[in-house]
Amino acid sequence: MYFTGIIIAISTFLIIGIFHPIVIKAEYYFGVRSWWAFLVVGLVCVGSALFIENEIVSSLVGVIGASALWGIGELFAQKKRVEKGWFPKNPNREYK
């Protein structure tokens, strides 16, 4: 039996699930100015995935990169959710 697909599927599910609170916390503490960190992580991971020989590791590094890049859009969407009052504002941060 081959478990590669199941390992990648479960890991992808967990990685995406982990990125949701990361985006929420990044917006809460740093605002949307942290988008560049998601860009750097995403590009480094996607680029690195091209050079990793192991299929599982390469796939998971690519998923992390894609999730980080997707997180940029979610970061700006999270800002709108905070403005609508769906998520709490950070009282220690100044909002414009």
N, C-alpha and C positions, 0 to 999 in steps of 0.2 A: 504494500500500500504506500501511496505517496501523500505526504502531509504538507507539502509546500504550499498548496493553495489555501488550505485551512489555516496554516500559520500566518500567511500574509493577510487573509481576510480578518482574522481575529485581531491581529496587530493593527491593521488599518482602522478597524472599529475603535480600538483603544486610543490610538494616536489622535484621531479626529475628536474623540470624547475629551481627551486631555487638552486639546487646543481651545475648546470652548471657554473653560475658566481662565486659561492664559490670556485670551483676548479680553475677557471681561476685566481681569485684574490689571492688564496693561492700560486699558482705557481709564480705569479708576485712578490709578496712581500716576500715569504719565500723559494721559490724553492721547490724541491722535498723532502727536509728534513722535510716537514710538513706531510709526509705520516703517521707517527705514530699517529698524532692527529686524522686523519680519521679512523685509526685502532681502537683506543681507543673508539671513539664515536660510531663506528659501532658495536663493540663487546658489549659495554654497552647497546646500544639500542636493539640489537638482544636478548641479555640475559634478559633484562628487559621485553621485549614483551612476554616472556614465563610466566611471573608472573602477567601480567595485565589481569584482568577478563573481562573488557569491550571489546567487539569484535572490535569496531571501533578504540578505542585508542590503543589496542594491535596491530592491523593491521598497523596503522599509525606509531607507534614507530618502528615496524619491517621494514617498508618501509624506514624510516629514516636511520635505521641501515644498511640495504642493500645498500642504496644509498651512504652512507659514505664509505662502503667497496668497492663499485664499483668505488668511487671517487679516490681510491688509484691508480688503473690502469689508470684512466683518467688523474691523476696528472702527471704520467710519459709520457703519450701520449701528454699532453699539453707541456711538456718540449721539445718534439720533434717538435711540431708545432711551438714553439718559435724559435728553432734552424733553422727551414726552413724559418723563416721570415713571417709566417702566422699571428703571434701575436706579439705585441711589447715587446721588452726586457725592463726590469726595469733599467733605467740608474744609479740608486743608489745601484745596486747589482753587485757583481763580478761574472762573469760566468766562469766556468772551461771547 
